[in-house]
């Protein structure tokens, strides 16, 4: 990234110091401006990498969510079976209804 100073600044330095000295000063100013810009870019990149989630963070979160979903699905199936058995045990007519629906007893 090349940073340049305005030509008017160079002309003023050239008038006061001479051509070679002005050229050296301008070169050093541009080099230091480039170094500062590069340093700022690195600082911003480091700051953003600390704040933003990486692919590894996202995949770890996804795996954790999948484990929780699997556990919830298992619990849902268990609760459904418990509910079904409770209905069968509590209601005397439920067993007759289920057997008719399944075609066991005619």
N, C-alpha and C positions, 0 to 999 in steps of 0.2 A: 504494500500500500504506500504509494508515494504521496507525501504531503509536500505541498509547495507553498512558499510564502508569496505574498503579492509582489509584483514587479516594482511597484513604487517603493516598497521597503528596501529592496535590493538596490535600487537607484540611489536612495538616500545614503545607505551604507557605502556604496561605491564612491559617492561624492565626498564623504567624510573620511573614509579609511583608505580608499584606493581599490583597484579592481581585484587583486589577489586576496587581500584581507577580507573584502566583502564576500567574495566567493567562498572562502573558508568558513566564515561565520554563517552564511546562508546554508551551506552544506551541513554544518553541525546542528543548526536549528532544525532543519528538515529531518536529520537522523534522529535527533532526540524526540521530535514529534512522532515519528514512526514508532520509536521504541515505546513511548507512552501509550500510543494507540494499541499496539500489540499487547502491552501489559494489561490494559483495560479490557481487551477482548478476552484474555485468559482469565481475568478475575470474574468477569460476567459469566463465562462458560462454567467456571468452578461453582459459582453461586447458583446458577440454574441447575447444574447436575445435583447439587445438594437438595434443591427444592422439588424438582420434578421426579416422578416415578420412572424407574428404568424398566426395561423388559423383564429383568429378573424379579423385580418387585411385583410386577403385574402377574407373572406366571406363578409366583408363590401365593399371591392372594387368590388367584383362580383355583389353584390346587386346594387351598384351605376351604374355599367356598364349595367346591365339589364334594369334599369330605362331609361338610355340614349338610349339604343337600341329600347325600346318600343316607346319612343318619336320620334325617327328617323323613325320608321316604320309608325307611324301615319302621320308624315309630308310627307313621300313618297306617301302614299295613297292620301292625300289631293292634293299634287302637280299633281298626275296623273289625278285626277278628274278635276282639274282646266284646265289642258292641254286638256283633252278630250272635255270639254265644250267650250274651246276657239276654238278648231278645228271645232266643230259643228257650232259655231256662225260665224266664219270667212269664212268658205268654204260653198258655197251654195249647192254643190254636195255631201258634207259629209253626210248630213241627208239622202239623197237618198241611198247612199252606205250602211250606217248603217242599214237602214230599209230593204234593200235587203239581207244583211248578216244575219239579225235576222229573216227574213222571214215574216215580217209584211205586206209589200206591194209586190204584185206579178207583 
